[in-house]
Amino acid sequence: MKYTINNYYWKSTYIAKVNGKSNVYKLEREFLKPSIQASYSLEDGIYEIKDHDGTKLIAIKGEKVKEISRNDIEKLFAEKPRSKPAKK
């Protein structure tokens, strides 16, 4: 899916794919490079978008885009519960 940042500001605008949580930066991110100024090709996943107006998080599935919160990401990347020990 093509995504274009409307309020593009060269030095401080980016899109990063969120891959998990980080103890240092809070989010483990992969910064993407635009194909044409402010235009990105995005796959299904969660992305952090920073533009001149601020930062937001979105989830993409197919052609649907939904803005999400940091709490949503916390739940999504929460540690999986420990598995029960195997019965003998």
Order of alpha helices (4+ residues) and beta strands (2+ residues): beta-beta-beta-beta-beta-beta-beta-alpha
